[in-house]
Amino acid sequence: MIRYRPFLNCDPPALAEIWCAQSPQRGLMQPMTPAVLDQLVLAKPYFDRQGLIVAEQDGKPMGFVHAGFEASADGAGLNFERGTTSLLMVAPGANQQDIGQALLGEGQRYLVERGAKTLFGGGTDSMAAYYFGLYGGCRLCGVMTSDTVQSQIYRAAGFAERQRTLVLQRDLAGYRPLVNREIMQLRRQCQLQRVGDVVAENWWEASSVGQIDQVRFELESGKGAERLGQISFWDIEPLASSWGVHAMGMLDFQVADDARRASLATFMLGETIRELQSFGVTLVEVQADERDVELVSVCQNLGFQQVDVGIRYQQPNGDA
């Protein structure tokens, strides 16, 4: 008989074993260790042991589900009305789907009991961001389509797709920035400046991504009188170590609403990639909402290729 219980302090070795037994996936950091779980997941200030539920058979953990809540609008706390299943993992076996379905239900029960009115599937940067740097890529964007077990569990439970995020990567071997008349003109008129340390703006940001080192650039007009945009990258660790490359991923990209917006975005991303290349970076990742036609087009023009898709699921009949 399988029972479902909250996390215990003795669980990390068994959870790491379940993690390591998963089929190879681009978006899953391997190998997992108890120390990494302790440092990057269990130490989060918003961690609640009741939300990490373990499936146990004859005293042996067979899987787990981790549920949590959205950050409040001001980033100072949690919004308990909107919750998500951040990650669901089951040891390979004949009853993998059955255990997965039961775990999903246990996670939803936990969320509802604490006030959730809207239920999602998959962690994001602003919702239950426990596995940043361990799952997905440079950002958290739901459940990866390459994660077939999790995807099947959500679909079988009747969850609907709410949002699709494209995972785009560019190998920097032989990379050269795009050159045309507009880009050359911008190069004469603008300057890309690296800024100092990036400081967290609120409690949520400090709690979820405060442990990472960001590299931020700002694009300024030639006279420095106007900031035209900013862009931030980080080194996607420890996930990128699984890929065997020195990779950096985009965290933030803002471009001024300007008649040259598309050209500014292309110039800024292209020049930033060239700077990262000079640091020894060999791979760059960008995630883009599939509805963001402008960003997707900019990435395609710079030679990015789609490697995966992240799907944010939502329970049927849930609120927006």
ABEGO torsion letter per residue (X at the ends): XBBBBBBBAAAAAAAAAAAAABBBBAABBOBBBAAAAAAAAAABAABBAAABBBBBBGGBBAEBBBBBBBBBAAGABBBAABBBBABBBBBBEAAAAAAAAAAAAAAAAAAAAAGBABBBBEBBAABGBAABGABGEABBAEBBAABAAAAAAAAAAGBBBABBBBBBBBBABGBBBBBBAAAAAAAAABBBBBBBBBBBABAAAAAAAAABBBBBBBBBBAAGABBAEBBBBBAGOAAAAAAGBBBBBBABBBBBBBAAAAAAAAAAAAAAAAAAAAAGBABBBBBBBAABAAAAAAAAAAGBBBABBBBBBBBBGBBX
